[in-house]
Amino acid sequence: RTDAAKISLFGAGGTSAALGPRSRETRHALAGRLGLGATDVPWHVARDSLVDVGIALAGLAGTGGKIGREVIELSRPEIGELFEASGHHRGASSTMPQKANPIASEILVAFQALSAAQLPALLATTQGTHERSAGE
């Protein structure tokens, strides 16, 4: 939590110029009031804690996708070991009224695929150009 839940109060240029000579104290005081950690390095140059959170969330999505895939496979009619809760039109098939699709599991699998696709973009954010992104 302390690595990820931090404030970054350094301003647009990452210099804390607007906060004056007591910028460090101001940053730490605000972090304390918010129940967050404070850092002495602007996120412009050190984005690894954001990437760590993304990797952890992608791992969580991967686990959810694995569980979802297992439920989908084990709820196939020929296996029939698992099923999702059913209800009014929940997962209803438009062509087979007796069928209920495992939509919650399908959503978990989709989240896993989306997070896996976005992880490389998140990793690319660590490449700041000479301490500050050029806006590319």
Secondary structure as the mmCIF struct_conf table of DSSP 4:
data_model
#
loop_
_struct_conf.conf_type_id
_struct_conf.id
_struct_conf.beg_label_comp_id
_struct_conf.beg_label_asym_id
_struct_conf.beg_label_seq_id
_struct_conf.end_label_comp_id
_struct_conf.end_label_asym_id
_struct_conf.end_label_seq_id
TURN_TY1_P TURN_TY1_P1 THR A 2 ALA A 4
BEND BEND1 ALA A 5 ALA A 5
STRN STRN1 LYS A 6 ILE A 7
BEND BEND2 PHE A 10 PHE A 10
TURN_TY1_P TURN_TY1_P2 GLY A 11 GLY A 14
BEND BEND3 THR A 15 THR A 15
HELX_RH_3T_P HELX_RH_3T_P1 ALA A 17 ARG A 22
HELX_RH_AL_P HELX_RH_AL_P1 SER A 23 LEU A 34
TURN_TY1_P TURN_TY1_P3 GLY A 35 GLY A 35
STRN STRN2 GLY A 37 ALA A 38
BEND BEND4 ASP A 40 VAL A 41
TURN_TY1_P TURN_TY1_P4 TRP A 43 VAL A 45
HELX_RH_AL_P HELX_RH_AL_P2 ASP A 48 LEU A 74
TURN_TY1_P TURN_TY1_P5 SER A 75 SER A 75
BEND BEND5 ARG A 76 ARG A 76
TURN_TY1_P TURN_TY1_P6 PRO A 77 ILE A 79
BEND BEND6 GLU A 81 GLU A 81
TURN_TY1_P TURN_TY1_P7 HIS A 88 GLY A 91
STRN STRN3 ALA A 92 ALA A 92
BEND BEND7 SER A 94 THR A 95
TURN_TY1_P TURN_TY1_P8 PRO A 97 GLN A 98
STRN STRN4 ALA A 100 ALA A 100
HELX_RH_AL_P HELX_RH_AL_P3 ILE A 103 ALA A 124
TURN_TY1_P TURN_TY1_P9 THR A 125 THR A 126
BEND BEND8 THR A 129 THR A 129
TURN_TY1_P TURN_TY1_P10 HIS A 130 GLU A 131
BEND BEND9 ARG A 132 ARG A 132
#
